[in-house]
């Protein structure tokens, strides 16, 4: 949801969402925006069903 609805997580100044304001700007190049992290505002989430991890440990 941070990518599809960033206004719910980040401040909005003059109508512009201030994404990644919680991370120093020098690190912004390290933010992964490749699929499935490439959601744009208004896009549907990459996955809508909950994922669960199952293990077959004995």
Secondary structure, 3 states (H helix, E strand, C coil): CCCCCHHHCCCEECCEECCCCCCCHHHHHHCCCCCCCCCCCCCCCCCCCCCCCCCCCC
